[in-house]
Amino acid sequence: MSHTSSLSKTNLLTDKNFRWRGGEMTRIEAFADAVFAFAVTLLVVALEVPHTFEELTNAMKGFGAFAICFALLAMVWHHHVKFFRRYGLQTLWASILNCALLFVVLFYVYPLKFLFTFLVGSFTGGRLLPHGPVNAPMLQAQHEVTTLMVIYGLGFAAVFLILLLMYRHAYHLRHELELDPLEIHMTKYEMINHAAMVGFGVISAFMALVLPPRFVGIAGMFYGGIGIYHWIAGTIMWKKHTKIADSMATEAETAARATQASPGS
């Protein structure tokens, strides 16, 4: 019974190759969860319960955009949870960056919903575009599409810039946190990934500004390169990850043998 309890506790306080230093939920995390929950409520398909079948079908047209926005918010929330579980930081700078992240998330909820409602509606020929007196047509001119892509790109970059700064803060405290070599490597990897995402957002926003209006869609297609980036970076970093893990395992095995061979064993 005690072995099972111990194993369960170990699983709760670790992820693969990274010891969780955050145990009980802190007030920072509780506040963040409340903000993320509020942000999701701002993305709801309809602001009130439909009273007619026509209102229901019209509200359901927004499901696609809601699903995409929800997935993006869930991704940011997951990054947030992983950071505070891994490092358990409650420093002043960590609190400031946490508040900055939540501010950006809340500020960009409506632009995010607007953009993906427009995109889903456009890709489906308007069949999945909720219609109403205030949102049809959603965009009046091509320059508004450009501005919307710039807003999204800068918001995307801002979120990952803050995450980058959070991981950079943890890296600076690596000795105080007693990170082992593999955890330091994984922290650097997260920093590189977030820096790359900042680059994707900034470059996309820049492309939206300089490209002719009829080609502004290329700025959106640029985000498709994220998958390619993760495949290449993951392959490179995993080789180093394996090398560090093997080295640590060898050192641990050598230390164990030395302990067994010592006179006092």
Residue, then its C-alpha position, 0 to 999 in steps of 0.5 A: m500500500s505504501h509502495t503504491s502511494s509512493l509511486s503515485k506521488t512520484n508520478l504526480l511530481t514528475d514528468k519525463n526526465f524532469r522533476w516537478r518542483g511545484g507541488e500544491m497549486t499556488r495562488i499564482e496558478a489559481f489566479a491564472d486558471a481563473v483568467f483562462a477560464f474567463a477567457v474561454t467564456l469570452l469565446v463561447v459560441a453564443l452569448e445566450v441560450p438560443h430560443t429558436f431552432e434558427e438561432l441554434t443553427n446560427a450559433m452552431k456555425g461558430f463551432g469551428a472557430f470556437a474549437i480552434c480558439f479553444a485549442l490555442l488557449a489550451m496550448v498556452w494554458h498547458h505551457h503555463v501549467k508545465f512551467f510552474r509545475r517544473y520550476g515552482l517559482q513564486t518570485l516577483w519576476a515570475s509573478i510579473l511575467n505571469c500577469a503579463l501573459l494573462f493580460v495578453v491572453l485576455f486582450y487578444v481573446y476577441p481579435l482571436k475569435f474574430l480572426f478565426t470566425f472570419l477565416v472559417g467563414s471564408f474557407t467554407g464559403g460563408r456556410l459556417l459564418p454566423h450571421g447577424p446585424v452587426n457582423a455581416p460583412m465582417l471585413q469591409a476592405q482588404h487593408e482590414v485583413t492586413t491589419l487583422m493579420v498583423i494584430y494576430g502575429l504580434g499577439f502570437a509573438a507576445v505570448f511566446l516572448i513572455l513564455l521565453l522570458m519565464y524560461r530564461h528566468a528559470y534558467h538563471l536560477r538553475h543552480e538554486l533550483e538544482l536542475d540536473p544537466l538533462e533538465i538544463h538541456m530541456t530548459k534551453y530547448e524550451m527557450i529555443n522553441h519559444a524564441a522560434m515562435v516569436g520569430f514566426g509571429v513577427i515575420s508573419a506580421f511583417m509579411a502582412l505589412v509588406l506583401p500586396p493585399r491580394f497576397v496577404g494570405i501567405a502571411g497566414m500560410f507561413y505558420g504552417g512552417i511551425g510543424i516543419y520547425h518542430w520536426i527539425a529542432g526536435t530531431i536535433m535536440w533529441k540526439k543531444h537529449t539522448k547523449i546527456a541522458d546516457s551520460m547521466a546514467t553512466e555516471a549514476e552506475t559508476a557512482a553506485r558501483a563505487t559505493q558498493a565497492s567502498p569498505g563501509s558498504 
